[in-house]
Amino acid sequence: MEQGKVTALDISAGVGVINPDDKAEELPFLTSSVPEARSLKPEQRVKYEVVWGATGPEATDVQPLKRGKDDGSEGAHQVAQPR
């Protein structure tokens, strides 16, 4: 799955936008396809799949990242203990 950050979100309009980590073009997504859409917030990190939609690439299966578990930071700040 790809990762990025929600840059815009309009629940009432049913759309959002993700800025991918790989600096690719921003991707729109439909909030109706996101079970946790109401819990998403702008600037929140997410993981998603990219599909070809009616107007080009779009994000689907958007899921909030859980700090540490999904974003690769788990254990990143731990210092190895000498043996």
C-alpha positions, 0 to 999 in steps of 0.5 A: 500500500502507498502512504501519504497525507490527507491535504483536503477533506470535505465530508459533506461533498464526499471527497478528499485529497491525498498528497502521496509520500513519493511526491507524485500528483495529488490523488482524490478519493471518495469518502463514501468508499472509506469506512473511517472517513468521518475520523479522518482529518486534514494533515493525517497520515494514511495508507491507500491503494491507487486505482484508475477512476473515471477522471484518472488515478485516485486513491481507494481503500484509504485507512488512517495510519496508526503511529508506529504500527503502520508508518515504520516508526515503531522502534525507530527511537529506541536505542539498542541495549549493549549485551 
